[in-house]
Amino acid sequence: MKCESCGSKIATTFLKKMLGTSIKDSKGKKHVVCSNCQRTLTKEELLKKI
């Protein structure tokens, strides 16, 4: 799985759980974001970037 903000690969655990998060836009669509982008950017900045 790739981050929709920066395009880098999102790491997963051995149970295939992603080490990131998913955020919803105003239409209800989910976007996956890596933990680095989640730490540095706010939700509004991430949605503008996507």
Rosetta blueprint (number, residue, H / E / L):
1 M L
2 K E
3 C L
4 E L
5 S L
6 C L
7 G L
8 S L
9 K E
10 I L
11 A L
12 T E
13 T L
14 F L
15 L L
16 K L
17 K L
18 M E
19 L L
20 G E
21 T E
22 S E
23 I E
24 K E
25 D L
26 S L
27 K L
28 G L
29 K L
30 K E
31 H E
32 V E
33 V E
34 C E
35 S H
36 N H
37 C H
38 Q H
39 R H
40 T H
41 L L
42 T L
43 K H
44 E H
45 E H
46 L H
47 L H
48 K H
49 K H
50 I L
